[in-house]
Amino acid sequence: MASFDSRALRSQGATCALAVALLAVPLAASAQVVFDGNIIHGNGNLTQAGQYRSDNLPAFPLGSCPIGFTTQQLAEVAYIENSFTDPLLTAAINLGGPVWRPAAGSPAYPGNPGHGKAVNVPADGWFEQTCYVGALDSLETNDWTLGWTYYDSLGIGRTDLDLTRPIRILDNIRFDNVYFLTADTNFVFRGQVRVVPGGILDIAPGTQCFGEKATTGTLIVERGGIIRAEGTAAQPIVMTSDDALFGGPQTRGGWGGINILGRALANCLGTNGTAGDDTCFSEGGAVGVYGGNDDADSSGVLRYVRVEYSGREITVDNELNSFTFNAVGSRTKLEYLQAHRGGDDGLEFFGGSARIKYAIATDGTDDGFDWQVGYRGKGQFIVVRTSQDLTPSTSGGVGQLGEKGLECDNFEFGNDFLPRSNPECANFTVVGDRRSGPGGGNGIQFRRGTGATFINSIVWNHELQGLRITDATTWNALCNAGFTRPGLYSCAVTGVDEIAAGKVFLSRGTPNPFRNSIAIRFALPREARVSVNLYDANGRQVARVADKDMAAGDHVITWDVKRELPSGMYFYRVEAGDLVSHGKIVRAD
């Protein structure tokens, strides 16, 4: 990050030698806080130092940290691939139709000035390596948020719901066998609708469910129950408040959301947590118990599911959220989920090892992405936008400084309980909104002893700091663990040996800039059906120059440009089966 002055380490008697020592820390695999490859900008008082806040700093040298080690030093000395630069993301605060892709030329995209890079993601077969940061790349054709999401604040006169379907009320029903909800009927959740052990609830694409406000209708999947809610981008499964049945308006807190109770490990009972299959009690009233010792537990599938206007405070610090994942295991499939205008958190994880991709949390009254009680899952391609109409004094609890993009805890009543919360997060876009209001609180807060990996992401436009680290237990854990730098990922074409081994699939366009023609060069690690498409800066396709079977090895496809094509920025995309590579090119007059 530009212009950091390592002399800041001299505070309280530290010297520049400590900065050198810090940079030389061995790359231990057990690092508790990894924060690297991110763009952090426009938060706090808009200065570089204003992006960060540190609370309860250790008063003595601890592990890898010198005296006075701060959040800013973690982001700029311990980790060196973060950047303080404008991500060009202002369209993300369009309330009715946000665009989560940064504008053309953004430093979030590979090779662009200001950042233009990404660090290595965990090599575990689940994370997808990208050359860009944030939740989306530059092409509209790749925008996974389009077609199934919803952003209206009041839900009046909406046209995305079919209210002519017959209505069936599910009155405190318990599904103990296989049951199907189909798109030809609208279903009302009255009271607690439960999938109990041995039960399977199948929900078809396009199905609409309405939580009854009067009875705090809530969907609960108990331990041993299975939900299979698999919508599509064209036919998402919508779960909203029953105010929509009466023409609206719809408001936050209209029903109780989705609550899944799993058998993975949590730490609510102290060190060793629920390894003995003891149980934790879910927040949100009499929802049920969760926990166990099976981190590979499966509660089913949620895919293309939208939860709107849900969440409700039952008692102080005891709320229902939009999505609540209690000790949910890693074999549960969570993809393409949106939490919108909830009365508490959007996506909250209590322990467990759940993995989530392609998810959005917009405009709730509390945090967008929240974890605690020993959560050790994974998240990638996540969008969070905090609400513009909440201030630090009206949300988040006393002393917690308001609604946050991410609120990250180990455990409130045992900061060092094991297993420690330590999820891995990549490609998040975390947006505050202070356009016509104060915009909530911090972008991210690590507190109460949590660990975390947070990489290749954007944190932008929050009223308070972008990254805040709180509590001595958090500092103790991260300093004792040391600092593992992920290292930069190379987005350039590498050696032939690596290509032949199938380790990379990369491309480049030459010359760049170009005038009349450009050669798209790429190397296939294996035989595949290959398409090469060209797009303008708005994501519109302007040419397809290849669509055929190709053998493994080096290839060159030439794009001869039509004379009438204007100069400017373009993008190419090479697809070969499940492999994708793309890049930016510029046509000059």
N, C-alpha and C positions, 0 to 999 in steps of 0.2 A: 504494500500500500504506500502510495507516494507520501513523501515529506515526513515520515515518522522520525522523531529525534530520540535515539537510544539513550541520550543523556537523561531522559526521564527516569531511568533506572537508578540514578544517583540518590533518589529520595530516601530518607531515613538511613543514610550511610551506605547505601549500595553503590557500586562503582560500575563503570562500563565493562569491567572484566566479567561481571556477572552476566551481562548480556551475551558476551562471547561464550561463557560456560553454558548458558541456556540454549544457545543455538547448537551446541555440541552434544546435547543430551541424546543418549542412544535411542533408537527408534523402537521402543518397547511395544509389543502387540497389545498391551492391556491399557492403553491410554484411555482415561475416563472422559475427557472432553477434547474432541477434535473439531476445530472450526476453521475451515480452509476452502479456498477456491470460490469464495462468496463475493457478491457485490452488496455493500451496505452503504446506504446513502439516503439523504433527505429526512432522516429521523432526528428527534431531539431538537437542539438549537441549530441544526444544519451544518455545524462545523464538523471537522473530522473527529476531534475528541468528543464532540457531542453525540456521536453514534453509540457511546458506551457508558455504562454505569457499573460501579463496583460497590458492594456492601459487605460489611463484616470481614474485611481483609485480615489475613493472618498477621499477627504482630511479630512474627519471628520467621527466619528462613525455614522452609518446609519442602522436603523432597526436591523437586526440580525448580521450585519457585524461589526467587530472592525476596527479601523484605520488600513490602509494598507492591508486590506483583498485582497488576490490575487487569481488568477485562480488555482494555485497549492493548496492553502488552501481550496478552494471550493471542489476540487477533492479528497483531502486527510484528511480533518478535518470535513467539513460539511457533506461530504459523505465518507464512509469508506470502501466500497466494491470494489473500483477500484484497479487494480494491475499493477505494472511496471514489466513486464515479457515478454519474447520473445514468440509470439503466434505461431511460426513455420509455417510461411505463405509464404515462399520464392517462392513457385510455382505459386503464384498469379501474379508474374511479368513476367511469360512466355508470351511474347507478342502475339504469334499466337495461343496458347492453354493454357490459364491460368487455374490453379486449385485453386478454391476459398476455398476449404476445408483445414484447417490447417493439418499439418502432424500428424501421429499417435503419441500419447503421448503429444499432445499440451495441455497447461494449459487452453485452451478454452473449453475442454471437461470435463464433470462432474467427480469430484473426483481426477483429476490429480493435481500434485504439481504445485505451482505457482499461481493458481487461482482456477480452478475446481469448480466453483459455478455460480449461477445466482440469480438475485434479482427478486422480484415479479413484473410481468407486470400489467398494469391496468386491473382490473376485470370488463371489460365491454362487454364480450362476443365476441369481435372482435379479440383482441390480443390472441395469442397462447402462453401458458407458456412453456418455454423450460428449460432444465437443462444445456444447453451449451450457450456460447456467440458467437457472429458473426452470419452470415447469413445462415450457413450450419452446419449440424452435421457431424459426422465422417464417415458415410457410403456412398459409391459411389452410392448405390441403391437409396439413398434419395436425390441425387444431382439434384435439380430442374433446374439448369442452363444447363444441358446437352441436346443436340439434337436439340435445336432451336436457339442457339445463334451464333454469328459471330464475329471474332476478327481480320481479316486481315486488314493491314494498307493501302493497295493500291487497293484492289479489282480487281486485274489483273488475268485473267484466272480462274475466280471462277466457281465452278461446282454446287453451291447450287441454281442457278437461271436457269429457263427454258426460254431461249431467242428465242425459236422456236415458241412460241405462237403468234397468231395475235395481232396486236397493235391497241388500240383504244385511241384516244386523247380526253381528257376531257378539253375542251377549255373554261376556265373561267365559267364553268357550275355552276348553282345554283339548288341544289336538293330541290324541294319544295313538293315532294311527296315521296313515297317509291321507292327506287332505289337499284339495286343489282349489286355488282361487283363480278364476278365469276372467278374461277381459270383457266378457259380455254382461258382467254384473258389477255394480259398485258396492263395495263392502264397507260397513261402518264398524269400527272397533269400539265396543261399549265396555268400559271397565278394563280389566286385565285379560287380554287374549293371550293364551300361553301355548307354546309348543313344549310338551312335557317329555320326559325320557321315553324313548321309543317312538315318539311322534315325528312325522315329517310333514312340513308345510311347503307345498310347491306353489309358486306364484308365477303366473304366465306373463309374458311380455305385454305391455300396455294395460295391465291391471291398475285400477285406481282404488285406493283405500283411504278412508276418512276417519280420523280419530275423533271420538265424541268429546266435545269440550266439557259438557256437563258432568261427565263421569271420569275425566282425565283418561280417555281411552289410550291404552298402551299395548304394544306388541312385545312379548317377552319370550325368548327362546332359552329354556332351562338347560342345565347340564344334561347331556345325553339326548337332547332334542336337536333336530336338524331343520334348517330353513334353506330352501332352494329358490331364491328370488332372482331370476335371470331375465332382465329386460334386454333391450337393444337400444342403439342410439336413436333409431326411428320410433321405437316403442318402449320408452322407459317405464319402469314401475314407479308410480307416484303415490306417496303417502303424505296426506296433508290434513288440515283441520276441517271439521265438518261445517265451519262457517261458509266454505265454498259451496255447499249444497243449498245455501240460502242466499247466494249472491254476494257474499262478503259484506264488509271488508274482512280480511283475515289479519289476525294479529299474532304476535309471538305468544307462546304459552298455550296454544290451542289444544294440545294433546300431549301424550307422554313419550312419543318417539319409539325407536327400536332399542331394545336392551337384550344383549346376548350374554349368557352366562356360560363360561367354559371351564375346562378341567386343566388348564395350564397352570404354571407356577406363579404365585403372587407372594408378596412379603408382608401382608397385613398382619400376620401373626408373629412377626419377628424373624430373626435369622433362621434359615431353613424353610421359612414361609409355609406354604401349603403342601410341602413334599410328602407329608403323611396323610394327604387327602383330607386335611382339616378344611374348614370352610370360612370364607369371608362373607360379610353381608353387604349387598349392593346398596349404594345410595339411591335416593329417589323413593323412599318409603318401603313398603313390603314387596319389593321386587323379587328377592330370592337370594340364594347363596351361590358362591362361585369359588373356583380354585381346585387344585389337585396337583398332580406331578407329571402330567402329560403335555409337554410343550408342543408336541406334534398333533394335538387334538384338533378335530374338525367339527365346526358347528354348521358347515354347509357353505353356501355361496350367496353373496350379495353382489349383483352386477347390474349396472345401469339402474340404480335405485335412488330416488330423490325423496328426502324427508324435509317437509316445509312446516313452518309456523308451530313447531313443537317445543318441548322443554318447559319445565315449570318448577319453581321453588316449592318444595314440600315444607321444609323448615330451613332455618339459616344454615348455609353450607351443606344442604342436603337436597339436591336437585335432580330432576330428570333432564336429560340432554336430548339432542337430536339423534345421534348414534352413540350408544354406550357399549363398549367392548370390555367385559369383565373376564380376565384370565382366558381370553380367546387364544386358541392355539394356531400354530403356523400353517396348518393345512386348511384352515378356513380361507376361502377365496374372497377377497374384498377388492373390487375394482369398479371404477366409474360410479362414485357415490357423491351426492351433493347434499349438504346440510344448509338450509336457507332460512334465515330470519327466525332462528331458534331462541327460546327464552333462557338458555344457558349455553353450555359449550356445544360446538358443532360436532367434533369427533373426539371422544374421550376414551382413553385406554387405562384400565386398572389392572396392572400386572399383565402377565401373559406374553405371548410372542407373535401376536398377529402381524401380518404383512399386508400393506395397503398400497395400491397404485391408482393413479388417475382419480383423485378425489378433490372436492371443492367444499370449503366452508365459508359462507358469506353472511355478513351482517347479523350475527347473533348478539346476544347481550353479554356474553362472557367470551371465553377464549375459543379460537378457531380449532386448534389442535392441542390437546391436553393429555399429559400422561402422568402416572404416579403408581405407587404400590408395586414397584419392581418390573415395570414394562421393559421388555427387551426385544421388541419387534423391529420392523423395517418399514420405511415409507419412501416412495419415490413418485415424482410428478404430482405434487400437491399444491393447490392454490388456497390461500387464506386471505380474506379481506375483513378487517375489523370494521365495526359500525361507526359512521361519522357522528351519530347523535348521542354518543355516550362519553362522559368525561371521567377522568381518574377519580373524581369524587362521587360518581354515581354508579360505578361498576367495579367489580373485582374484590370487594371486601376492604375492611379497614387496613390501611398500610400496604395494600397490594398494588396500588397505583394502576388500577383500571383493567379493563379488558385488554387482552394481549393476543397477538397472533398465535404464539406458542407459549404455553405455561407448562413447565417441565419440572417435576418433582421426583424424588425417590419416595419417601413416605413422611407425611407430616408428623406422625407420632413416634418415629424412629428413623431419623435421617440416615443412619448407617445400617439399617436392616438389609439383609441379603435374601435373595439376589438383588443387587442394586439396579435401579432403572438405568438402562444404558442402550437405548435404541440407536439405529443407524438411519439417517435421513439424508436424502440427496434430491436435488432438483425441486426445491420448494420455491414458490413465489409468495412472499408474505407482504401484504399491502395494507397500509393504514390509509385513512381517508379523512383529512382535515380540511376539505374544500369548503364546506359550509358549516362545519362543526369541529370540535377539537380532535376527534379521531381516535379516542381510546387511549391505551397505555403503551407499553413496550411492544416492540416487534417480537422479541424472544426473551424469556426469562428462565435461566437455569437456577434452581434453588433446591433447598432441603436435601442436599447430598446426591443429586442426580448426576449421572454421566450421560454422554451423548456424542454422536458423530453427526455433524451438520455441515454438508459440503455442497458445492456447485449450486448455490441458491441465491436468491435476491431478497433483501430485507429493506423496505423502502416506505417512507412517508408516514411514519408513526409520530404521534405527538411527543411521546417520550423517547427514550433511547432505543436504538435498534437491537442491541444485545445488552442484557443486564444479568450479572451473576451475583447471587445472594447467598448468605449463610456460610459460616465458617466450615461447616461439614462439607459443603460443595467444594470450597477451595482446598480443603484437606485432601479430598478424594482425587481431584484433578492434579494437584501438585505432586502427590505421592506416586501417581501412576506414570508421570512423565508425558512426553509429547511425541506422538507419532505423526510425522508429516506424510500425507498420502502420496505426494509427488505429482508433478504435472503429467497429464496424459498427452501423448504425442498425437496431434491431428494431422501430421504430414505423412505422406507415403513412406513406408519404411522398407527394410531390406527384402529381397526376393525370398530369402529363407523363411522369414516370418510369414509372408504371404502364402508360400507353398504349404506351410504348416497349418494354414487356416486360422492363424491368430488375428489377422486383421483383414478388413475390407474397407479400403480407403480410395479416394478419388481426388482428381485435381483437374482444373481447366486451364489450358494454356493456348495462346498468350492471355494474360489478364492484367490490364484491360485489353479488349479485342475490338476489331473494327468490323470485318466482313464475315469472319468465321472463327470458330474456337474448337479446339480438340479437347474432348472430355476423356481423360485417361483414367483407367482403373484396372485393378488386378483381382481376379476371382480366385478365391481359395478352393472352389469346387465348381463343377458344372452346374448351371442354373438357367432358368428362364429370366432374362434380363430386360428391364424397361428403363429407358433414359428419357426423362421429361424435363422441360424447361418452364419456369414460371416467372412472372413479373413481380415487382416489389409488393403488390397487393395480393399475391398468392394465386393469381389467375394463370392457368396453363396457356402457354403461347406456342409450344411445339412439343411433339414427341418424335425423337430421333432414333429410337431403337425399341423393338419389342420382339425378341427372338431368343432362342436357345443359344447359349454360348458355353464353350469349354473353359476349364480352369486355365488361368494364366493371365497375361497382360492383354489389354484391349484398348483401342482408341476409337471413339465415335466422334465424328465431325458434325458440328451444327453450322450450316451455311445460312446466314441470317438474311431474311427478306429486307429489301431496301427500305420499305416503309416502316420497319420496326424502329421505334424511337430509341435514342441513346438513354442510358440510365442503368440502374442496378437490376440484375436478374439472378435467379437461383436455379441450379440443376439438382436433380434427384435421381440417383441410380439405385434401382431395386433389383435384388437377385434372390428370389425366394424370401427367406426370413432376414436377409441382410439388406441394410440400407446405408447409403452414404450420400452426402449432399454438400454443396458448397455455394459460395457467392461469387458472381462474376459481374463485370461492368463493361457495357458497350460504350465506346467513345466515338464521337463523330470523326 
